[in-house]
């Protein structure tokens, strides 16, 4: 087995407690141990292959994932692709629940199988927005498309995308797009 050189790994220092979580996905136990020894400021999760890494990433939501490229079962490229696809799931659930004015953070978390805090953290990492803001922005985008297609008047579209108050919808639309919804399209 080749000797590994001891080169320090430079990662950003943790900003606050608790320590950020890093997932190491590597089929070689010695390499995992070596990496782990240089990442002492972090909480480390380990997986021996891509499939185990994917399951752990979905359940634990680590901050970064460090993965080997060549592994049995699921290689590093496939692992990366699978983790990115997990986004689009949130978008599908938001799209399907959009017309319900009661649809919100709790229901989204339940439908994607995450706790409220996990979902908030994941959305912040992926979109730099809160879950509430992501849902609101998705509703406004859908409303803009519907208004451009002349699929109803402002009130009809507001209700159709899940807003309870057309005036509130109009204010948010104006803030986002710089024009009242009645001028869209």
Helices and strands as residue ranges (DSSP letters): E 21-25, H 29-37, E 43-47, H 50-60, E 64-67, H 76-97, H 105-112, H 116-127, H 131-148, H 154-160, H 166-177, G 181-183
